[in-house]
Amino acid sequence: MVIIDTEAPGRTPGKIQGFTLLLPCTLSTMGIVLLVPIVPQMYANFSAVPNADYLIQGGVLTMPALCVALFSTFAGWLADAVGRRRLLIGAVIIYSVVGIAPIFLNNLYAIIVSRIGVGLCEAAILTLSTTMIGDYFSGHEREKWLASQTAVASISAVFLIVVGGWLGSIYGWRGPFAVYASGFLFALALIAFTWEVEATPTPSVTQSNAGTPFPWLHMAGVCGVTLLASIMFYTMQTQGGFAWNILGISDPGRIGVLTSIASLGVPVGTFIFRGATKRLSTSYLLAIEFLIIATGFIGMGNSHDYRLYLAAASLNQIGCGMILPTLLIWAIRGLPFEIRGRGTGLWTAVFSIGQFGSGITMTYFAKIMGGLLPAFSALGAVSVFAGAMAVTAHFRIRFGQAKQLQSKAVPP
C-alpha cells in the first residue's frame, strides 16, 4: 500500500495547477508547426549546403518528433526514479535555450544539433507534464485536464502557424525561433504554482510487496490502438496539402487557412469527449470515435470539391479530438504512482511514432488504391473495422462480467 502525498502543507491541486501543467503541451506543438511557413526561406538560405532539402525536412522539422518517439520511455523511467517537477522545470528551461539558438547560428548542422536538444526536452516535457496531471488529480478531474491537453495543443497549433508566418515575413527565417523563449515564462509558472508529489510507503509495505509490476499486457493493448489512432490523427496534417492540390487549391496561404479550419475539429471533439466520458465505457467511446473518423475519411476519399473535403476533414478531426484523450486516460487509469511515469512515457513514444507511420501508411495505400483520395477511403475501412472490434470487446467484457456475477450468485 502506498499513500500519495498530493497535498503539501496548505496546498491543494486546483485550477491554477491544471492550467500551469497544460502550458507545456504547447511547447511540443511549436516543434513543427511554428516552422512550417519558413521552410522555403530556409531552403533558399541554405541552398549551397549539400542535401539541404533532406537536412531541413528530416533534421530541422521532424527531428524533435523522432526524439520524442525514441526517448519518452526513458524520460518516464527517469520521472519514476528521481521525481517529476525539477526535471520538468529543467527541461523547459533547456528547451528555451536550445530553441532560440538558431537565431544566432549560421551553420545548418549546428541548427540540427539544437533541434535534437529541442526533441530531447520535448520528450521529457510531454511525459512529465502528463504524469504530473495524473499525480495531482484523480477521477473526473484527471480526465478533464488530460482531455484539455488535446484541445490546448490543437488551438495553439492554429495560432502558432499564423505567428510563425507573420514573424517569418517580417524577420526572415530566424524570426519564428524567438517564440521558443516563451518557455522561460512557463518555467516561472511551474516554479511558482507547482510542487513535487511524493509517494510515501506505509509501515505495512514489506520488501516482498514493495515493488509494483509494470502492466505490460494492458499497455500493449492501449499502445496498439494508440498507434493506429495516431496514424489516423496525423494523416490529415501530413497529406492535406496534396489533397487540396488534387482538388484544385494550390495557393499555400489558402491551404494553410483551410487546414487550420479543419483542425479546429480537434478541440471540438475534445469538448464533446468531456461530455460523453461520464456516460459511456471506453469500448463504446472507441467504437463511436473510430466510426466518426471512418465517416470523415470515406467522405474525404469521395470528395470532388474542396468544400466537401473540408467538411469531411473537419468531421474526421472531431473524431480524432475525441479519441486521443480516450486513449490517454485509458493508458493512465489504474497506473500506480510508482510506474505512472513509465506508462505515460511509453504511450507518448508510441503516439509520436504514428507521425512517421502516417506518411508510410498513406504512401502504401495510395499505391495499391491508385491515388491519395482512394487511400483515404481505404483508411476509412480500417477505421470501421477498428470500431467493430471495439464493440466486440465491449460485449466480451460485459459477458465475462455477467458470468462472474452468475457464478458468485450460485450457492456452493
N, C-alpha and C positions, 0 to 999 in steps of 0.2 A: 504494500500500500504506500502511496506517495501523496503528500499534501502539496498542492501547487500554491505558492505564495504569490498571488496576483495583486495583493494589496500591501504596498509599503505603508508605514505609519502615516495616516491621514490622507492617503491617496487611493482612489478607486478608478479603474479604467472607465472612460466615458467618451463623449463625442470628440473632445479635443484630441485624445489619444487615437481614436479611429481615423480622424481626418489627417493627423500627422503621419500615420502609417500608410495612408493612401497616397500621399505626395510622392514617395519614392518610385511608385509604379510608373509615373510619367517619365522618369529618367530612362527607363528601358525603351519607352516609345521614341525618345529622342534618337536612339541608336541608329535608326534607319530613316524614319520619316522626315526628320529635320533636314537631312542632307539630300533627299531626292531631287529638289529643284535645282541644286547646284552641280549635279553630276556633269552636265555638258560643259560648264565652266571649268571643272577640274580636268576634263578630257583635254580642253584647249590649253590649259596651263601646263599640263604635264605631257603634252603630245610627243615631246622628244624622248621620253623615257620608254625603253623597250617594253612592249606588252602593257602599256599604261591602262588600256581598257580593262584587261583582266585584273590588274592590280587594284584599280579603283573599285570595280564591282565586287571582287572577292575579298580584297584587303581592307578597303575603307568602308564599304557599305555593309557587307554581310559578315565580316569578321566578328563583330560583337555577338551576333546571334549564334555563331559557331561556338564561341567561348561559353556562352550560356548553356548550350547543349552539352558541352564537354565537362564543365566544371561546377554545375549547380549541385550535383550529388555530393561532391567534395565539400562545397560550401555548407550544405545541410549537415554533413558529418561534423564539420568544424563548429557549427552552431550548437549541436548537442554536446560537444566536448568542452567548449570553453565559454559558451554564453552567446547571446544574440545582440544585445544593444550596442556594446562597444565595437563589435565587428561591423555592425550596420553603419554606425556613425563614421567609422574609419573608412569604410568602402565608399560612402557618399562623398567624403572629402577628397579621397584619392581620385574618384570618378571625375570630380570637377576639375582637378588639376590636369589630369591626362586628357580630359575632354576639350579643354580650351587650348591645349598645347599646339594643335595645327595652326593656330593664328600666328605663331612665332616660328613655325617650321617651314623650310623650303624644300626639304628632301622627301620624296614620296614614300621611301622605305621607312623613314623616321615617323611619318604620319601613320603608316600601317602599324608600327610598334605601339604608338599611342592608342590606336584603335583596339589592339589586343588588350591593353590596360583597361580601356573602357569596357570591353567584353567581360574580363575577369571580375571587375567591380559590379557589372550588371548581374552576373550570376549570383554574387553574394547579396546584392540589394534585393533582387526579386525573391530569393529564397528566405532571407532573414526577415524582411518586412511582412511577408505572408505568414511565416512561422510566428512572429510576434502577435499578429492579429489572432491567430489560433490560441496563443498563450493568454492574451488579455481577455478574450471574450469566449462565451460558450452559448450553445443552443441557437435560438433565432438571431440573437445579436451577432454571433460569429458569422452566421450565414449572410446576414445583411451586409456586413463590412467586407466579407470576401467577394460577394456579388458586386459590390460597389467598385472593386478594383477594375473589373472589366469595363464598366461604364466610364470611369475616370480615364483609363488608358485610351479608350476609343475617342472620347471627346477631346482629350489633349492631342491626339493624333491629327484630328481635323484642324485644330488651332495651330499646331506646330508646323504643319506643311505650309500654311499661309505665312507664318512668321519666317520660316526658312526661305521661302521665295522672296519675301519682302527684303530681308537682310541681304540676300544674295544679289538682288537687283541694285541695291544701294552701295554695299561694301565689297562686292565680289564674292568669290567662293569662300573666303575666310570668314565672312560675316556671321553665318549661322552657328559657327563653333562657339561664339560668345555666349550663346544661350546655356551652354553647359555650366556656366558659372552659377546658375540658379541652384545648383546642388549645395553650394555653401549655405544658402538660406535654409534649405531643407535640413541640413546638418544642425544648424542652430535650433530649429524647431524640435528635432529629435532630442537634442541635449536638454532643452527646456521642459518638454512635456512628456518624456517617456522615462521609464526606469527598467532595470533588469528584473526579469521574473526568474525566480529560483524554485527548484524542486527540493523540498526538504524531506528526507526519509523519516518515517516514524520509527520508534523503537522496535516495532514489530517486524521490521524488514530484516531478514536474515541473509546470510551470504548466498544461500541456495535459491532464494526467490527475488533477490535484488535486481537481477538482470531482466530486461524486457526484450523478448524475441521480436525480431522485425517481421511484420506480416507480409511475407513475400507473395503468397498466393493472392491475397486481397489486392496488393499494389500491382501485381501483374495484370489482373483483370482491369483495374482502373486505368493503368497506363496503356494497355492495348486499345481501349476505347478512346482514350485521350489522343493517341497518335492519329487515329482515324479522324477524329473531330478537328484536330489541329491542321491536318492536311486540307480539310474542307474549309476551315476558317481562313487560311492564307490563300486559297485558290482565287478568290475574287480580287484580292490585292495584287497577287503576282501575275495574274492572267488578264486582269481587267483592261489594261492598255491595248493588248492585242485584240480583245473582243470589241472594244469601241472602234478600233480601226476597221475591223471587218464590217461593222455596221455603219461606216461612213464618217466617223468622228476622228479627225487626225490632229486637231489643234491641242497641244499639250496642256494649255491652260484650261480648256474646256473639259478635257479628260480628267484633270485634277478636280475640277468642281463637281463633275458627275460622280466620280469615285467617292468624293467626300460625302455627297448626298446619300449614296448607297450605304456608306459606312456608318451613317447615323442610325441605321437599323440595329447596330450592336448595342448601344446604350438603351435603345427602346426595348430590345429583347431582355436586357438585364433587369429593367424595371418590371417587365411582365413576369420574369422569373421570381422576383421578390414577392409578388402577389400569389404565385402558384405554389411556392415551395411549402407553404403551410398545409396544403390540401392534398398534394399528390406525392406518391412514393417516388424514389429515384428512378426505378424502372419505367414507370409511367411517364415521368418527365423526359427521360431519354427517348422514349418512343415518340412522344409528341414532337420533341425538338428535332430528331432525325427526319421526321416526316415533313416538318416545315422547311428544313434545309433541302430535302429532296424536291419539294414543290418548287422552291426557288431555282435549284439547278436545272430542273426539267424546263421551267419557264425560260431560263437564260439560254438553254440549248435550242429552244424553238422560237426564239425571237428573231424577227426580220426587220425590226425597227428599234432604234436606240431607246425610245420611251418604254417599250415593253421590256427591254432588257433591264432598264433602270428599276422598273417596278419589281421584276423578278429578283434582281440582285439585292434590292432592299429587303425583300421577304427572306431571302437566303441569310442575310446578315442578322435579321431578327432572330432566326433560329440559332445562329452562331452565338449571338449575345446571350441566349438562354442556356445553351449547352455548356459553355465554358465555366460559369460558376457552379453548375450542377456537378461537373466532374471534379472541380477543385474541392468542393465541400465533401463530395463522396470520398475523395482521397484523404482528406484531413480528419474527417469524422472517425472517432474511435482511436486515433493515434495518440498514445500516451505522450506526456511531456518529454520524456527521455529520448524518444525517437522521432518526435514531430519534425525536427529539422531535416533529418534524413529522408523522411517521407515526402516532405514538401520539395526538397531539392531534387529528388528523383522525378516527381511529377513535372517540375519546371523544366528539367532537362528533356524529358520526352516531348513536352509541348513544343519546345524550341526546335526539336528535330523535325517536326511537322513542317516548319518553314522551308526546309530543304527538300523534304519529301513531296511537297506540293508541286513544285516545278517538274520533278522527275515523273510523278504520277500523271500529271496532265500531258506531258510530252508523250508518254506511253499511250495514254488513251486517245490522244489526237492522232497518233499514227495508225492505230488499229481501227479507229472510228471514222477516219477520213476528214478530220478537221477539228478545230477548237470547240465550236458550238456543239457538235455531236458528242464531244468529250464531256461537256458539262452534263448532258443528258445521261451519259454512262455513269458519271459520279453520282447523279441523282438516283439511279437504280441501286447503286451501292448503299446509298443512304436509306432507301426504302427497306433493303434487306437488313441493315443495322437496326432500324426501327422495329421490324418484325422480330428480330432476335431479342430486343429489349422487352417486348410484350411477352414473348415466350418465357424469358427469365422471370418476369413478374409472376406469371401464373405458376411456374415451377416452385418459386419461393412460397407463394400462398398455399399451394398444395402440400408442400412439405410441412409448413406450419400447422395446417389443418390435421395432418396425420399425427403430428406430435401431440396436439391437444386431444385428439381422439384416443391415442394410446394412454395418455395420462388419465382420461376420464374412465377407462375400463378398469374395474376393480381387479386385483390380482387373484 
